[in-house]
Amino acid sequence: MIELRAAALTALIAVTCSPSAAAAETPGLLCHESSAAPAVARLRAALAHGRFIAYQPSALAVVDGQVTPADAASIRADLTVLRQRFDALITYDAIHGAEEIPAIAAELKFRALIVGVWNPANEIEIDAALEAARRFPKLVDGISLGNELLFARRSDPAALKALIARLRARQPGVALATTEPFHVFYEPAAAALLGELDFVLVNVHPIFQPWFRDAPDPTAAQFVVNVLAKLAPLACGPILVKETGVPTAPASAGFSEARQASFYAQLRQLLPATSAHAFAYFAAFDAPWRAYDALAAPVAVPGIHPEEAHWGLYDAERRPKAAARELHPLP
């Protein structure tokens, strides 16, 4: 089992409390002067007191590059189910029906929303995300510019830095981040980009580690904590683990509802939420089409990945699995 280092977790809490603290702890860390302090403050409160879940509409599908958009009625049904146990959302797309999410989320009294932009080169999607932040300033706490763009080599740090500067000029009060697997942020090339982010979204998937299948249940949660402790000194703002978890199938690969529930129970104990860091549940609903999605699994592992269809805390019919049933309802 990976051993928890209490000193590292203490350092994690300390250095993510403010950009100045991070800079003081880490020589050479240069943090930008944020123009989105009120939004970051709201996000910190949401991290400490809310319960996030990564949400992609259950009606949306992408097959052979063709997108089936989500409709407003389906999104409302999704969010009505989720609101029983979650009060904060992270999305992946700002169009293809996702334009409806902020208004429905506000009506259902969600307390925080981080709007995802799947393709930051798409000006229509950028405009939709900024419009959501403008229309719902008390709900939208930030925008995520892409998901694993650097890892998939669909962008580079310089291009993302330039995009961030351009969006800050357009709408200075919006907190901006991007999402990458944890190891990408460790790389020296990412240092300057990390200094520009108002907050950090990171994906930490223990199931891709070689030890995962035969490890005791607490090991995967411990791994997330250790990753976060290493990332904290590199970040200028709060950190939210956007993706982490365990699929519930196929059983032949060692996945089950019980193991998913056990992972999250362990993670809640080892990584209690603070204004400096928290984790989101990943993901809201099973998505059968994702087993065939070339972008769903690591690029070095092509082919069909049945586990990718079963990340949900709810199945494709919106029925809660064990991990969701263990969570107490939220007001």
C-alpha positions in Angstrom: 0.0 0.0 0.0 1.3 3.5 -0.8 2.1 5.2 2.5 0.3 8.5 3.3 2.8 11.2 4.2 1.2 13.6 6.7 3.7 16.3 6.1 3.0 16.3 2.4 -0.7 16.6 2.9 -0.1 19.5 5.4 2.1 21.2 2.7 -0.7 20.6 0.1 -3.2 22.5 2.3 -0.7 25.3 3.0 0.7 26.1 -0.5 -2.7 26.1 -2.3 -4.3 28.6 0.0 -3.1 31.6 -2.1 -0.8 32.4 -5.0 1.6 34.3 -2.7 1.9 31.3 -0.4 2.6 29.0 -3.3 5.2 31.3 -4.7 6.8 31.5 -1.3 7.0 27.8 -0.9 8.3 27.1 -4.3 11.3 29.1 -5.5 10.9 30.2 -9.1 7.1 29.7 -9.2 5.7 32.8 -10.9 2.0 33.4 -10.4 0.0 35.9 -12.5 -2.0 38.7 -10.8 -5.5 37.3 -11.0 -8.3 39.6 -12.3 -10.8 37.0 -11.2 -10.4 37.0 -7.5 -14.2 37.1 -6.7 -14.8 34.1 -8.9 -11.8 32.2 -7.3 -13.2 33.0 -3.9 -16.6 31.5 -4.9 -14.8 28.5 -6.2 -12.9 28.0 -3.0 -16.2 28.1 -1.1 -17.7 25.6 -3.4 -14.7 23.2 -3.0 -14.9 23.4 0.7 -18.7 23.1 1.1 -20.1 21.6 -2.1 -20.1 18.2 -3.8 -18.9 18.2 -7.4 -19.7 15.7 -10.1 -18.3 15.6 -13.7 -21.4 15.8 -15.9 -21.9 15.1 -19.6 -25.6 14.9 -20.7 -26.8 11.4 -20.9 -28.5 12.0 -24.2 -25.2 13.2 -25.9 -23.2 10.8 -27.9 -20.2 11.0 -30.2 -19.9 8.1 -32.7 -17.4 8.2 -35.5 -17.0 11.9 -34.9 -20.7 12.6 -35.3 -22.3 14.3 -32.4 -25.8 13.6 -31.2 -26.7 16.7 -29.2 -28.5 16.7 -25.9 -32.0 18.1 -25.6 -33.2 20.4 -22.8 -35.8 17.9 -21.5 -33.1 15.2 -21.1 -30.7 17.6 -19.4 -33.4 18.7 -17.0 -34.1 15.0 -16.2 -30.4 14.4 -15.7 -29.9 17.4 -13.4 -33.1 16.7 -11.4 -31.7 13.3 -10.5 -28.2 14.6 -9.7 -29.4 17.5 -7.6 -30.5 15.1 -4.9 -26.9 14.3 -4.1 -24.8 16.9 -5.8 -24.8 20.7 -5.8 -21.8 21.5 -8.1 -21.1 20.5 -11.7 -18.2 20.3 -14.1 -19.1 20.0 -17.8 -17.0 19.1 -20.8 -18.7 21.0 -23.6 -20.4 24.4 -23.9 -22.5 23.6 -27.1 -24.3 20.6 -28.6 -27.1 21.2 -26.2 -24.9 22.2 -23.2 -26.0 25.8 -23.7 -29.1 24.7 -21.7 -27.2 23.5 -18.7 -26.5 26.9 -16.8 -30.2 28.0 -16.8 -31.5 24.6 -15.8 -28.8 24.2 -13.1 -29.7 27.7 -11.7 -33.4 26.8 -11.7 -32.6 23.6 -9.8 -30.5 25.5 -7.3 -27.1 24.1 -8.1 -24.5 26.2 -6.3 -21.5 26.0 -8.6 -20.8 25.3 -12.2 -17.4 25.0 -14.0 -18.2 25.2 -17.7 -16.1 23.0 -19.9 -14.9 24.0 -23.4 -14.1 20.8 -25.4 -12.5 22.6 -28.3 -11.0 26.0 -27.4 -10.3 26.7 -31.1 -14.0 26.8 -31.7 -15.1 30.4 -31.3 -18.7 29.5 -31.0 -18.0 27.3 -28.0 -15.8 29.9 -26.4 -18.6 32.5 -26.9 -21.1 30.1 -25.3 -18.9 29.6 -22.3 -18.3 33.3 -21.7 -22.0 34.0 -22.2 -22.8 31.5 -19.5 -20.4 33.2 -17.1 -21.9 36.6 -18.0 -25.5 35.5 -17.5 -25.0 33.4 -14.4 -22.2 35.1 -12.4 -23.2 33.6 -9.1 -23.4 30.1 -10.5 -20.4 29.9 -13.0 -17.2 29.8 -10.9 -14.9 29.1 -13.8 -14.2 27.8 -17.3 -12.1 24.8 -18.2 -10.3 25.3 -21.5 -10.1 21.8 -22.9 -9.7 18.3 -21.5 -6.3 16.7 -21.9 -5.3 18.9 -24.8 -1.6 18.7 -24.0 -1.7 15.0 -23.3 -3.4 14.3 -26.7 -1.1 16.8 -28.4 -4.0 18.8 -29.6 -2.4 22.0 -28.2 0.7 23.2 -26.5 1.4 25.4 -23.4 2.2 28.5 -25.5 -1.1 28.3 -27.4 -3.0 27.8 -24.1 -1.3 30.7 -22.5 -2.1 32.9 -25.5 -5.8 31.8 -25.3 -6.0 32.6 -21.6 -4.6 36.1 -22.2 -7.1 36.7 -24.9 -10.0 35.6 -22.8 -8.9 37.6 -19.8 -8.9 40.7 -22.1 -12.4 39.9 -23.2 -13.9 39.0 -19.8 -11.5 39.7 -16.9 -13.6 38.4 -14.1 -13.8 34.8 -15.3 -11.6 32.3 -13.5 -9.8 30.1 -16.1 -8.2 26.7 -16.0 -7.4 23.7 -18.2 -7.5 20.0 -17.4 -4.7 17.5 -17.8 -3.6 14.2 -16.4 -1.4 14.8 -13.4 1.9 13.8 -14.9 1.5 16.5 -17.7 1.5 19.2 -15.0 4.7 17.8 -13.5 6.6 18.4 -16.7 8.9 21.5 -16.8 7.2 22.7 -20.0 3.9 23.1 -18.1 5.4 25.4 -15.4 4.7 28.7 -17.2 1.2 27.6 -18.0 0.5 26.6 -14.4 1.5 30.1 -13.4 -1.3 31.6 -15.6 -4.2 29.4 -14.3 -6.6 30.7 -11.7 -7.3 27.2 -10.5 -6.1 23.7 -11.6 -8.2 20.8 -12.8 -6.4 17.5 -12.8 -7.3 13.9 -13.8 -5.9 11.2 -11.6 -6.9 7.7 -12.7 -5.5 4.9 -10.5 -6.9 2.3 -12.8 -4.2 3.1 -15.4 -1.4 2.2 -12.9 0.1 -1.2 -13.3 -0.5 -2.1 -9.6 -4.2 -1.3 -9.6 -5.9 -4.6 -10.3 -4.3 -6.5 -7.4 -3.9 -3.7 -4.9 -5.9 -3.4 -1.7 -8.9 -1.0 -2.1 -7.3 1.9 0.0 -4.3 2.0 -2.3 -6.0 3.8 -5.2 -7.4 6.6 -2.9 -3.9 6.9 -1.3 -2.4 7.3 -4.8 -4.7 10.3 -5.5 -3.7 12.0 -2.2 0.0 11.5 -3.0 -0.4 12.9 -6.5 -2.1 16.0 -5.2 0.6 16.6 -2.6 3.2 16.6 -5.3 1.2 18.9 -7.5 0.3 21.4 -4.9 3.7 23.3 -4.9 3.4 23.7 -8.6 0.0 25.4 -8.6 -1.0 29.0 -8.0 -4.6 28.4 -7.1 -7.0 25.8 -5.7 -6.9 22.3 -7.1 -9.9 20.2 -8.0 -9.4 16.6 -9.0 -11.8 16.6 -11.9 -11.6 12.9 -12.9 -10.8 10.0 -10.6 -12.7 6.9 -9.8 -13.3 3.3 -10.7 -15.6 1.9 -13.4 -18.2 -0.6 -12.4 -17.7 -3.1 -15.3 -16.5 -5.3 -16.8 -16.1 -7.7 -13.9 -13.5 -9.6 -15.8 -11.2 -6.6 -15.5 -11.7 -6.3 -11.8 -14.3 -3.6 -11.8 -17.5 -3.6 -9.8 -20.0 -1.3 -8.0 -18.6 -2.4 -4.7 -15.0 -1.4 -5.7 -16.2 2.0 -7.0 -18.1 2.6 -3.7 -15.1 1.5 -1.7 -12.8 3.8 -3.6 -14.9 6.9 -2.9 -15.4 6.0 0.7 -11.7 5.8 1.2 -11.1 9.0 -0.7 -13.6 10.9 1.4 -11.6 9.9 4.5 -8.2 10.6 3.1 -8.9 13.8 1.2 -11.6 15.8 3.0 -12.5 18.9 1.1 -11.1 22.3 1.9 -11.0 25.7 0.1 -7.6 24.6 -1.3 -8.5 21.2 -2.7 -11.3 18.8 -3.3 -12.3 16.0 -5.7 -15.2 15.6 -8.1 -17.1 12.3 -8.6 -16.5 10.9 -12.0 -18.8 10.6 -13.8 -22.5 11.3 -13.6 -23.9 8.7 -16.0 -22.8 5.6 -17.9 -22.2 6.3 -21.6 -22.2 3.2 -23.8 -20.8 5.0 -26.7 -17.6 5.8 -24.8 -16.4 2.2 -25.2 -15.6 3.1 -28.8 -14.4 6.6 -28.3 -10.8 7.0 -29.4 -10.3 9.9 -27.0 -11.6 8.1 -23.9 -8.6 6.0 -23.1 -4.9 6.7 -23.2 -3.6 7.4 -26.7 -1.1 4.6 -26.4 -3.9 2.0 -25.9 -6.0 2.0 -29.1 -9.1 -0.2 -29.5 -12.3 -0.9 -27.7 -12.4 -0.1 -24.0 -15.5 -1.5 -22.4 -14.7 0.0 -19.0 -15.0 3.5 -20.4 -18.8 3.0 -20.8 -19.2 2.4 -17.0 -17.7 5.3 -15.1 -21.1 6.6 -14.0 -22.3 6.8 -10.4 -25.6 6.3 -12.2 -26.4 3.9 -15.0 -27.6 5.0 -18.4 -31.2 4.9 -17.2 -30.2 7.4 -14.3 -30.5 4.7 -11.6 -28.0 5.3 -8.7 -25.3 2.7 -8.2 -23.9 1.8 -4.7 -21.4 4.8 -4.7 -24.2 7.2 -5.2 -26.6 5.6 -2.8 -24.0 5.9 0.0 -24.0 9.7 -0.3 -26.4 11.6 2.0 -28.9 13.9 0.2 -28.1 17.6 -0.1 -30.5 20.5 0.6 
